Amino acid sequence: MKKLLLGMALLGSISMARAQERTVTGTVTTAEDGKTLPGANIQIKGTTRGTNSDADGNYRLTVGDNATLIFSAIGLESQEIAVGTQSVINVALKADTRQLQEVVVTALGAQREKRTLGYSVSNVGGDALTRSGEPNVIQGLAAKTAGVIVTSAAGTPGASSKIVLRGPSTFTGEQQPLIVVDGVPINNETFTSSSADYPFNPNLQGVNNSNRALDLNPDDIASVSILKGPAAAALYGARAGNGAIVYTTKKGRSQRGIGVTVGYRLELSQVNKLPDLQSEYAQGAGGKYQTADAGPDQRLGTDDDVAAGTPNSWGPRISSDPTLQTYDNTGNFFKTAVSHTTNVALVGGNERASFRISFGNLMQNGVVPNTDYKRNTIRLTADGNMTDNLKIGGTVSYIKSGGIKAQNGSNVAGVMLSLLRAPASYDLRNYQYSNGYNRNYYAFYDNPYYTVYNNPFTDDINRVLGNVYLNYHRSSHLDLTYKIGADAYSDARRQVFSISSNGDDNQQTYGQVNYDNITSRDIYADLILRGEHRFSEKFGINYTAGHNITSFNFTENFARGRNLSIPNFYNLGNAAELYASNTGTRRLTTAVFGQADFDYANQLYLSLTGRNEWSSTFDRTKKNNFFYPSASLSWVFTETVLKNSPVTFGKLRLAYAESGIPPVPYRTRTYFGKPSFTDGFTNGLIFPYGGVNGFAYYNQIVGTPDLRPERVKGLEAGLNVKFLQNRIDLDVTAYQQTTVDILLQRPTAPASGFTASYTNSGQLRNRGLEVMLGINAVRTPAFTWDVNLNWSMNRSKVLRLTEGVTEVSLESAFNGIGGYAIVGEPLGVLYGTQWQRNEQDQLIIGSNGIPLLQGAQSNIGNPYPLWLGNLRNTFTFKGITLTALLDIRRGGAIWNGTYARLQRIGRTQESADRERTYVIPGVMSDGSPNTIAVSALDYFGRYLGDNGGAAEQFVENVNWVRLREVALSYRLKLKKYVEYVDLSVSSRNLYLKTNYKGVDPETSLTGAGSNLQGFDYFNNPGTRSYIFSVNFGF
């Protein structure tokens, strides 16, 4: 790695001066309005040498004898000009109405004109990421294009974001797309720390872990291409079943001197939504006040406790007792978080070499006290022409990130659990006794202040991302590139639970410390041959052939110490009980691939691709290589018809492809592991036990040697039309994606000694429609108004499971509800308990006045939305730009377990109406109307709450309209030393209107590393942000 860094540093400073005849200068403008054109490409014909125009459209280039310059820019007609004896060449480029005005990066980093593609690709500019203010480049894609669902785990620093393209493509495997940076796939996992002896789903509690794409600095991103379907991503083979997202980073450019940009951003964040809580009634039960009292030893949970307290707020009216008063615990607890972002970049180069060096610093503080996320990024990108035919370049970046995270979810040390359940009569700010122990209203919960200051989770990530390439360009027929990339990181985590905290694994309050050290190393290498050939003036071919090898290595070393002797000394040597576990995963894949792109008469384009891939996850004694084909066709019909009509451009496209989702390693054979035994409530027992070690078949599942990859078969058709000289741009795509051979566990006969075997038998279908509309409503030299509208819908359906299986749990969740795959239903439906109803859909009421539960569980909600839409308006007037992004969601169920529990314990505003009885609408078993009155305690606890209530009662079908982004910016152009100053003020989630009763419904209890969707059980809240930024260009 030292050699790589040194080589890249030397490359950035290479001077390729050669004897030249003259220097040509000039200015590039647009013919339509005469404005200068920054970023135009000026290339010496027949070579790889060239430059780009600067921010004012100026360029300078040294040329030889008989040189011809090619001037080009996206959306404009190219011009070729022979230099001759000229030393100044000014060029005005005309609009090219035949083009889609966009070049996109596709699979394997290839740049292609969008007009030639037979499949849908969405492009998002790097400025859209930075304008969003999101530190996570995944979250920054929310509401930016059609067919994309982005879900943030929470608004806390470092929380993960999950992205799904065109619906989930598998049941229990990876559902997120492949993330590619500069042609090299990177690791985007979200890993949850948990000991191997923990028998439950660790995603239901713990902290909001980070997805590793969070390590990327948005300020380094130039553009993003979203390859939504198998046809777009097929060349990535078995890793592209969920699509791919390709990030292209900023590069150096040829210019006079060295350009410097400096940016600073200040962000103020606040909680944007919380459940409505009552503040009239005190802690207690039956109208009587009671709270916790630790007794003389000032430690809750010991024998001398006077009272353990209660989580219930069914006590007296606060106003009726002069010793009580009301406290705004949520208002006191959450703070306005202040975050700082600084970015510095140096850019330079000439026609032979270029470089960009950048440094980014993020210091993000959370609305939850004592939480933060810090990220420092150093990045070097350099390219240089060794000769006229040989080019070398690459990128290396070092990222150091991490911070402090707070407890979340179904967790008695969780922030939101104790905070929202806290009675209005209790002041949480007095959170510890004089001896430093936990002080709270209930002995079995941690005070939220105590947990954030005494139970921190910290992570420290060191990561190196980089690639080096060598390109040999012999002619248009032969272009050869070898690229090797590396992604290596270490993640050192520590979780502590102070003595007296209830958060330790066994809830014994004796203190605990966990150390989790994670290392990951991925190596990726491509050898790619590209070329083109013209058979005639109208007919040609572009071809690609290549070889790939990829290796993955992952290791986790976990250590735990329980029962600490000395308070606040978190060392394993201070623990009376020790535990350790070690896991490791290795995987190797190789592949050969090819692509042939045919074009005819600048209107008909046919693309064929194929990839054959070998993987170590398959048994080497069986078939271990698989082929993934694709074919796409596009016809630009306006080259033949509608030439003299308002239709400026029109294209039909059709594509079919197959890509894969590989099984996780070690499924083809049967292995031994350490068995565990649990009763479903406690952590149970695991070997070693009593000083004796023991092993059993791992999860009692037998391996299957002839496993195959899950295969995603995608068919899509689309129409793209532009009207009125490209002022209106409409793109419509319809698709169907069917996943076959989904990996499942098939039950086996108990006499075999196993409970299940792995099998490829599941089938899943996604169908959808995507609409993208762009309108240039007003275009004058001084003022423009652009409108962009995206709309999409997706319907998934489980077509098949396996013999003997009627339902598959995606992950374990809660009693009475879970996320399942069920034949005939959408994937991931919330499957839980329901009330009994008659044929008229009326509740059937029992003799106690409470509705009766059905005996079996069923589908009670689909967590995925009916449709998504977003609308962006952008206005520019001279140097002023105003943009606003409206995000709309219709439908999508969320199980609001938070609100169910708050109803039960009397904390919701609804439950304040308690000094009366209730008659629940419904009928008795004989069909007569229900007239039985129940108490407010039973109404809110047993009907509207989770004290025996049906899970369907707590499922909300969520709609929202949110102003996701609004920004006002101004560019002040200067001369001499400062080229420009950009000033901006913006807001994220400034406005949110929703029918959801909990926190911001863009939430996920289990985070990006889970396939459960639509669960809210004391999730950490979302935020609203105000951002002020300034950028200088020198």
N, C-alpha and C positions, 0 to 999 in steps of 0.2 A: 504493500500500500504506500510506503514511503517513496518507492520508485515511481509509482503512479502519480502521486502528488507533485514530485519534483519534475516529472516529465510534463505534466499539465502546466505547471508554473513556467517552465522554460518555453513551452509552446506559445503561451500568451505573449511572450516578449520577443518572439522570433521576428527578425527583419528580413524580408525577402527581396531586398532591393536588387534590381537587375537593370542593365543598361536599357534605356528606353529612348524613343525618339522625341516625344513631346508629352506635355500634360494638357489634358482637355478639361475645361470647367464649363459649368452652365447651370441652368435652373429648369426644373421640371414642374409644369403646371397642368391643370385640367382645362381642356378646350372649352368646356361648358360655361365655366364662370371665371376662368383665369386665376383661380386660387393656386397657391403653391402646393406641391404634392410631396409631403414627407414620406419616406420609406419606399419610394419607387426604386425598382431594380434596374441597374445599368450594367450590362454584361458585354464583355468582348466576345464577339461571335466565334464559335469554334473552340473556346477555352472555358475553364471553370473560373476565370478571373473576372472580377467585377466589383461593384460598390453599390451603396444605397444613398439616396438623397437624404439630407439632414432634415431637421424640423422645419427649416425654411425652404425646402425643396432644392437646395443647392447640392452640387456634387463636384468631385474632383477625381480624375482618373488618369493614370499614366498609360499610354498606348504605344504600340509599335507601328511600323510601316504597314500601310494597306489595311488598317484595322477597320472593322465595322462594329458599331455599337447597337445593342438591342435594348430599347427602353420599354419597360413593362410594369404594370401594376394591376392588382386584382380589380376586375370589373371594367378595365380599360383596354382599348386596342393597343397591341404592341406596335412599335415602330423600329425599323432598322435604318440606320444612317451611316453612310460611309464617311469616315473622318476626313480623308484627303489631307488638305493643308489647314483645316480649321483648328483653332485652339479654343473657341467658345461655341458651344452647341446648346441652344435652348430648345426645349421640346414641349409641345402642348399635346397631351394624350386625350383622345376622344373616348367617349363611353362605348363599350362593346355590348350592344343590345342582344347579341347572340349568346352571351355567356350568362351563367347563373350569378355572376359577380362574386364568386366565392370559390376559393381553393381550400380543400379540407384535408386533414391528415387522416389517413385510413389505417388499416391493419399493417403491421410491420413498419410503420412510420412513413409509408408512401404518401406523397402529395398528389392529389388528383383533382381535376376540375369537377365540381359538383354536377355539372351537366352530363358527365359521362357515367355517373353511378346509377346502377339499377336497383339500389336499395336506399333506405332512409338513413341519413347521417345528420345529426344536429351539431352545430358549432356554437360555442360560447366563448366570447372574447375574454382575455385575461382581465381587462378593465372591469368586466361585469363581476368577477370574483372579488376584486379589491373594493369595488364600490359597495358590495354587500356588507363589508365590514366583518364578515365571518372569518375567524382564524382557521377554520377547518375547510379545506378545499372541496370536501364532499358536501358539507352543509351549504357552501356557497353556490351550489348548483340548484338549490331548491327553487322551484317555480320559474326556472329559466327556459325550459323547453317542454314539449309534449312527451308523454309516455314515461316520465321519470317520477318516482316517489322517493322523497328524502324525508327521513324521520330522525329527529334529534332525540337522544336519550333524555336530555335535560338541558337547562340553561346554565349549568355549573361549569366552571373552568375544566377543560380537558375532557368533557363528556363526548361520547362517540356519536357518530351520525351514520345511519344505514341508508344505502341507496339501492333501489330495485328498479330494473328496466323491464317494462312490459309484463309486470307480474312475476311472482316467484316461479322458478322452473323446476324445483325439486322439493322433496318433503323435508328431509332431515339433514341434507348436505348443505354446501355453501350456496346461498341465494344471491349474493352480490356479484356485480361484474368484476372482471379483471381490471386492475388499475395499471396503466402503462405510462411511464415517464420517458420521453425522448426515445421511444422505441423499445424500452426495456421494462418488462413487468416488475412491479414492486409488491412488497408485502403490505396488505391492508387489514390484517387480522385484528380482532378485538378479543384479547385474551383475559379471562377471568381467573384470578388467583384463588385456588382452593386446594386443600389437602386431599390426598387420595382416599382418606378415610371418611370424607364428608359424603353422606349417602344421598343428599338431596340436590336440587338444582341450585347451584351457587349464583345463577343470574338473578334470582328473586330477591337477593339482598346484597350486602357488600357496598361497593362504590360504583359510580359511573366511570367505567374504564374507558380508555381512549382507543379509537381506531388509529392504526399507524399511518394512514394518509394524513393525519393531523400534523405530522412532522414536516410536511411540505409548506413552504412559505408562499402564500398567494401572490405576493409581489414579484415572485420569480416566474410566474406563469404567463406565457404569451397568449395561448389559446387552448381550448378544450374541444375535442371531438368525441361525441357520444355515439358509439356504435351499438345500436339498440337491439338488432336482431342477429340471428346466426349468420345470415348472408354477409353482414358487415364485418363480423368477427371470426369467420370460419377459419381463417389462416392461423389463428391462435390455437385451434384444435381443441383438446380436451379441457382446456381452462376457460373456454369462451362460451360455454353453454348459457351463461347469464349475461352475455354481451361484454363489451369492453368500454372503458373510458380512457382516452388517450390525452395526456397532458403534454403539451409542447412548451418548453421553457424559453425564456428570453435569451437571445444570443448577442454576440458582439456585432459591430457593423463598421464599415469603412466610413471614416469621417476625418475632418481636419482636427487634430488635437485629440484630447481625451475628454469625453463627456462625463459629467458627474450629475447624478440625481440624488437628492436628499429628501426624505419624506418623514413626517411625524404625524401620528394620529392619537388623539385623546378620546377615550370612550367612557361614557357614564352609563351604567346599567342598573336597572331596577326590576324587581319582580313584576311581571305583567298581569298575572291572574292567580287568584287563590279561591278556594271554596268560601261561600258565605257562612260565617260562623255566628252563633248567638252569644250575646254578652249579658244576658239577663239572669241566668241561673248559675248557681255555684256548684262546686264539686260535691258529690255525695250521692246518696240513694234514698228513695222514699221520702224525699223532701227534707232530709236531715244532712247536715254538713259533716264531712269527714275528709281528712287528708293524711298524708304520711307523717310519721314522727319516728325518727331513728332511735330515740332513747339516749341514755347517757354515753354510749360509745360512739355516737355520731356516725353510724354506718348502717345503712338500710340493708335489710335482709338477714339480720342476726337475731339471736334469741331475745335480746332486750328491747326490740322494737316495741314502741307503744302502739303503733298502728302502721299497717302497710299502705294505707290509702286506697284509692280506687281510681280507675280511669274514667268513671262515669261522671256526668254533669247533670244528674237528676236530683241535685240538692235543692236548698231553698232559694227564693229570689235573693239576689245579692243586696238589693235595696232594703230587704226586710231585716238584715242583720248589720248593725252599726260597726261590727268588727271586720266586715268584709268590704272589699272594693273591687272595681273592675280594672283589669289590665289588658292592654293591647299587646299580647305576646308576639303575634306575627309582625306587627308594626315595629316593635322594639327589636326583634331579632334580625330581620333582614335589613341590609344596609344598601346604600348606593355605592356600587362598586366602581372603582376608577382603574382603567387599564391604559397602558401606553404601548404604542408600536412605533418603532424607528426602523427605517430602511435606507441604506446607502448603496449606490451602485456606480461603478466606473466602467465606461464603455469606450472602446477604441478599436482602431484597425486601419488597414489600407486595403488595396486591391489584392494583396497576397495573404494577409492574415488578419484575424480579428479576435477580440476577447471581451468578456464581461466578468467582472468580479463584483459580488454583492455580499452585503451583510444585513441580516435582519434580526431584530430583537423585539420580542413580544413579552410583556409583563401584564398578564391578565389576572385581575383580582375578581373574586366571586361575590355575589350577593349574600351567600352564606359566609359568616365570619370564619376567618382563618382557612380559607380555601384560595388556591391560586394555580395558575399554569404559566410556566415560563418556557420560552423557546428561543434559542440562539442558532442562527443558520449562517454558515459561510459557504459560498458557492463560487466556483470558478468554471467558466465555459470558454473554450478556445478552439479556433479552427485555423488551419494554415495550409496553403498550397506549397507542397514541397517542390513540385514541378508543375508544368501546365496540365499534367494528367493525374498527378498523385496528390491526394489531399488527406490530411490527418487532423483529427479533432477529438473532442470529448468533453466530459463534464465530471466534476467531482464536487460533492457537497458534504459538509459535516454538520450534523444537527445534534444539539444537546437540549433536551427538553425534559419536562416533568413538573411536579408540583405537589400540592396537598389536596386530597380529595376527602369529601365528607360521606358518611354512611347514608345509605339509601334503601328504600323499599321495605320489605317484610323483615324488619330488623329492629329489635328492642333498643338498639343503640342508634337507630336511624334518626336523622334530623327531623324529617317531616312526620314520622309516626308519633313521636313524643310531643312535637310542637303543635300539630293540629289537634291532637287529643287533649292538650293541656286545658284545664278548666279556666274560664275567664276570671275566676276568683283567685288564681294562683299566679304569683310573680316569678317567672322563670329566671329572671336575672340574678336571683340569689341562688346560684347553681351548685355551690359546694360548701361543705362544712369547714370549720376552722382547721380540721386535720387533712383537708384536701380531698375528702371523699365525696362521691356523687350525692347531690341533694335534689330531690324531685317530689312531685305530688303523688307519685306511685312508686313503690319500692322496686318494681320489676321493669321499669323503664329508665333509660339514661336521660337526664336533662339534656336538651339539645345544645345548650351552651357548654355543658360538661363534655359532651361527646366531641364537639368540634375542636375543643382545646386540649382534650386529654386522650382522644382515640384517633389520632390522625393516620391516614393512609398516605404514604409518600412513594413516588416513583422517580427514578433517575434513568433517563434513556440517553444512550450515546449511539449515534447511527451514522454510517457512512454510505452514501449512495453515489454511484459513479458509473461511467462507461467511457470506453475509448473505441474509436473507429478508424479504419483505414479504408480510403476509397480510391479506386483506380478507374479513371474514366478514359477508356481508349477511344471510343467513338460512340455515336448514338446506338450502335449495335452491341456494345460491350461496356457495361458499368458494373464493377465488382466491389462489394463492401463487406468487410469483416468487422463485426462489432461484438465486444464483450462487455458485460455489465455486472456489477456486484451490488448487493443490498445486504448489509450486515449491521446488526444492532444488538445491544445488550440492554436489558431492562431490570434494574435492581429495585425491588419493591420491599417496603416494610409496613406492616400493619401492627399497631399496638392497641391494647385495651388495658386501661389503667385498672389497678386494684380498686374494687368497688363498682366497676363497670359491668353491666349485664351483657355486654356484647361478645364476650368470649364464647368459644364454640359450645361449651357445656352450660353457659349461663350460671357459673358458680361464683362469679365476682372476685376471683382470686388473681386476676391479671393474666395477660397473654401477650406474646410477641410472635409474629410470623415474618420470616424472611423468604422471599421468592425471587430467585435469580433466573432470568430467562435470556437465552441467547439464540439468535437466528441468523442464518447465512444462506443467501440465495445467489447462485451464479447462473448467468444467462449468456449464451453466445449464439450469434447468427452469422452465417456466411450466405450472402445474397448476390445473385447475378441478375442484372436487369438489362434490358435492351429494347430496341424498337426497330421495326422494318416497314418500309412502305412498298407494297406490291404494285401500287399504282397511285395516281394522284388522289383517288378517292378511298382506297382501301389500304389499311395498315394494321399492324399488330404491335402491342407492347407485351413483353414477356418477363416473367420472374421465375427463378428457380433458387432453392436454398436448402440449407441444413441448419438444424437447431439442436442444441443440447442445453439442458437445464437441470441443476441440482438444488435440492432443498435440504437443509439441516436445521433441526430445532431441538433445543434441550431446555428442560426446566428442572431446577433443584429447589425443592421446598423444604423449609425447616420450621418447626413450631416449638415454642416453649410455653408451658402452662404452669400455673401456681407459682407466681413470682414471690420471692422472699423480701426484696427491697423495693419499696415503691419508686416508680419513675426511673428505674434502671433496667433498660430493655436490652438485655444481653442474654443469650441462651444459657450462659453459665449461672444466671440468676433464677433459672426455672427448675422446679422439682420434677417436672414431667416433660420429656423430650420426644419429638417425633420427626421423622424425615421421610421424604419420598423423592424419587428421581424418575423422570420420563424423557424419552428421546424419540425423534422421528427423522427418518431419512428417506428421500425419494429422488429418483433419477429418471428423466425422460429424454428421449431423442426423437427427432422427427426429420422428415424430408417433405418439402412442399413445393408447389408450383402454381403459377397463375398465368393465364393468357387473356389479354384484353384486345378484342377486335373492334375496329371502328370502320364505318362505311359512310362516305359522303357527309361527314361532319354531322350526322344525325342518328345513325344506328350504332349502338354499342352493345357488345356481348362480352361478358366476363365469365371465365371458368377458372375455378380454383380447386385444389386438392391438397390434403395434408395426410400423411401416414405417420402415425405416432406410436412409439414403443414406450412403455412405462413399467417401472419396477413395482408398482402397486398391484400388478397382475401376476399370477403364478407363472414362473418361467417354464414350467412343464406343460402349460396350456397356451392358448393363443394370447399373446401379450402385445399385439399391435393392431391398430384400428385405423380405418380410413374415414376422413371427413371431407365430403365434396360440397361444392356450391356452384350455382349458376345464376347469373343475373343479366337482364336485358333491359335496355332503355332506348326509347325512340323519341327524338326531338322532332315532333311532328310539324312544328312551325317552320322547319327548313323546307317543307314540302307544301303544306297547306296554311291557310289563314295568314298569308304574308302581308296583305294590305288590310289588316283588321286591327281592332284595339288590342288583340292578343299579341304581345311582344315576344313572348317565349312560352312554349308548351312542351311538356315531356310526359310520356307514359313510362312506367317502369314495372318490372316483375322480377321476383327473385325467389329462389329456393335454396336452402342450405341445410347442412347437418353439422352440429358441433357437439361437444361432449361435456360431461361433468364426471370427473374420475371418482372412484371410491377412495375413502381415506385409506392410508396404508394399513397393512396387517389384518386384512379381512379375508384373505384367501386361505389362511391356515388357522389351526386351533392352538391357542396359547394358554399358558398358566398365568394366574394372577392371584393376588391376595383377596380372599372372599370377605365380604362384610355381611353382617346380620343386623337388621334394624326393625323396630316395631312401627315405624312410620311417624313417630313423634320425637324420639330421642335420636342421637347420633349413632346409637347401637354399638356393635363390637366389630373389630377387625383384627386380623393377625398382623404382627405378633400379639399374642394375648397370654398373659401370665408367664411371660418369658419363653413361650413356645411359638415358633414360626409355623406357618401353614400356607398351603397353596391349593387352588382349585382351578377348574377350567374358567377362563376369563369370561365373566358375566354369563357363564353356562351357555355360550353360543358357539356353535361349531363353524369352523371356517369353510369357505366354498372356493375350491381352486379355479372354477371356470367362470368367475365373475367377469362382467363386461362393463364398460363405462355407460353411464346414463347418457342417452342420446337425445338431443333437442333438434327436432325437425321443424324448420321454419319456412313458411310461405307468406310472402307479402306482395302487395300491389299498391302502386301509388300514382298520383297525378300531381304535377307541378305546373302551374300556369302563372304568367305575369302579364299584367295589363298596363296600358298607357305608359309606354316607355319605362317599364319596370317600377312604376309608382305603386302598383298593387301586386303582391306576391302571395299566392295561395298554394299550399302544399297539403295534400291529403294522403294518408296511408292507412290501408286496412291490412291486418295480419292475422295469421293463425300459427301458433307454435305449440307443437305436441311433443312432450317429453315421454320417451318410452324407456323401458328397462330400468326404472327407478329402483334403487336399492332399498330393500325392506328386510325385516326379520320375519321369517316364516316359522310358525310354531312347529315343534317336533314332538314326537311321542315321549312322555316322561321316562319311559323305560330305557330310552337311549342315554340317559344321564345328562341330556341337554334340554334347554327350554326352547331354543330357536336356532335357525340357521339363516345365513344371509342368502338373499336371492334377488335377481333382477326381474321384477314382475310388475311394478307399479306404472301407471300411465296418468299423465296430467295434460290438460289442454288450456291454453290461454288464447282468447280471441279479443281483438281490440281495434279501435279506430283512433287515429291521431290527426288533428287539424292544426296547421300553423298558418297564420295570416299576418302579413306585414304590409302596412300602408304608409306611404310617404304622403301625408295629407297636405302639407304645405312645403314648398321648396322655393325660396327666394335667396338672393345673395346674402341677406342679413338675417333671415328667419327661417327655421325649419321645424316641422312638427311630424314626428314619426310615431306610429301606433303599431304595436306587436301583440297579437293575440294567440294564445296556445290553448288547446282543449284536447283532452284525451279520456278514453274510458277503456277498461280492461275487464273481461269476465273470465275467471278461471273455473275449471271443473275437473274434479278427480274422476278419471274414467275407470281406473282399475287399481286394486290393491293386490292381494295374493290369496291363494287358497287358504281358507280357514281364518282369514283376517277381515273384519268388517270395518275396523277403524284403526288409525295409527295416530298415536300421540306425538306431536312434533317435539314437545318437551314436557316434563312434568311441571304442573302449575299449582293450583290450589284445590282444596276439597270443594267439589261441586261445580268446578269449571276448569276448562283447559282449552288448548288449541289443537285441532285435529285435522287429519285428512280422512274424509268419508266419501265413499263412492256416490257420485251424483251431486255432491255439494262443492262449493268453492273451497279451495285450499286454505287451511288455517282458520276455519270457522270456529267461533266460540261455542263450545259444546258443554252444556251444563243443565242444571235442574230448572224445571218449569212448574208453574201452577197448573192445577187441573182446570179445564174449561169444558163447557158444553158446546153443542154444535153452533150456537149463536156467539161463540167466543166469549161467553160470560164466565167470570171466575166462579168456581164451586167452593162455597164457604163451609167450613166445619162447624161443629156444635159449639166451639169456643169463639166463634166469630172471626177466625183466621183462615185464609184460603188453604186448600189442601194441596200438597205437593204431588206431582206425578211420580210414578215409581221408577221411570227410566229417564236418562238424560237425552237431550236432543240439541239440534242446531238452534242457537239463540242469537246469532248475529255474525255478520261477515265483517272482519276488521278492515277490509280494503274498500276504498271509496267507490261510489257509483261512477263519479267522474271528477276530474280535476280541471281547473281553468286558471289562467292568469292573463292579466292585461297590463302592458307597459305603455305609458305615454312619455315621450321625450321631446322637450322643447329646447331649441337653441336660439339665442339671439346674440349675434356677435360673439363675445367671449363667454356668455352666460349660458349654462345648461341646467335645466330642471327636469328631473326624471322621477317617475313614481311607478311602483310595481304593486298591482293588486293581485292577491292570491285567493282563489276561491276553491273550496272543497265541498262536495255534496255527498253525504253518506259516509259510511264506515263506522263500525261499531267499536266502542270501548267499554270494557268491563270496569266500572268505577267502584272498585272495592274500597277505595278511600272513603267515598261518600256513604257507602253502605255501613261501614263501621262508625262513621261520625253520626249517622242517624241513630244507630243503636245506642251509643253512649250519650246522646243528647247534646251534641255540639253544633249541629247544623242550625241555621236560622229557621228552617222549617219546624224543627223540633221545639222551638220556643213557644209555639202554640200548643201548650200541653195541659192547660187547666180546663180540660173538657174531655169528653169521650168521642170516639170515632166509629162510624159504621162503614165498613169496607164495601164498596159496590160489588154486587154479585148475587148469586142465587144459592139456595140450599140444595141438598142432594135431590129433594123432591120437586125442584123447579121453582119454588116460591122465593120471592125477594128476601134478601138478607136484611134482618132488622136487629141483629145482635150488636150491641155497642161494646167496644173494647177500650181499654185505658190507653192514654197517650204512650205509656211505656211499652205496651204490647204493639201498638200501631207502628211506632217508629222503630222498635226493636225487632219484632217478629214478622212484620209485613214489609216495611220500607228499609229495614236494617238486616244485618247478616246474622241475627240470632235465630237461625232456622228459616229465614226467607229464601225464596227461590233466586237462583243466580240471574235469571232473566230480568228480575226487578232492578238489577244494578247495571244492566247493559244500556248504554245510551247510543243512539244513532246520531253521529256528530256531523254538523255542518259548520263551516266557518267562512267568514270574509275577513281578510286581514290585509292591512297595508304593510306588506313585507318590507318594502324599501321606499324611501323618498329621499332625494338628494338634490341639493342646489350647489352648483360649482361655478367658479369663474377663473378663467385663465388670463393672466396679465402678461402680455408679451413685452419683453425688455430687450435691451441691446448690451453690447460689451460683455461683461463678466457673467451676468445673470441673464440667461436666455428667456426664461419664463418663471412665473410663480402661479401655482394652482392652489386656490382656496376652496374649501368644500365644507358644508355642514349637511349632515344626513341623519336619518333615524332608521332603525330596524324594529319591526313589529310595533310601529307607532300606534296602530289601531287594530283591535281585534274584536269582532262580533261573533259570538258562538252560542249555541244552545247547551254547551257542555257545562256541567256543574262543578268540575274539578279545576285543576291547574290548566295551563295552556295545553289544549288537546294534541299539539304536536309533541308527543311524549312517548317514551317507551321504557317500561319498567326493566326489561331484560337487556336493553342495549343492542348495539349493532352485531354483537357476536351470537345472537339468538335468532331463532326462526319464529318465536312467539311474537304476535302483533296484537295490539289492542288491549294491553293490561296496564291498569293504573292502581297501584296499591302503595300509597304514600310516596309517590314519585317526587323527586326534587323538582322545583318549579322552573318555568321558562322565564325569559327576561325581555324587557324592552330597553333599547339602547339609543343614546344620542351621541353622535360622532362628529368630531371637529378635526379637520386635517389640513395640512399645508405641505406642498411639494415644491421643491426648487429644482430647476434645471440649469446647469452651468455649462 
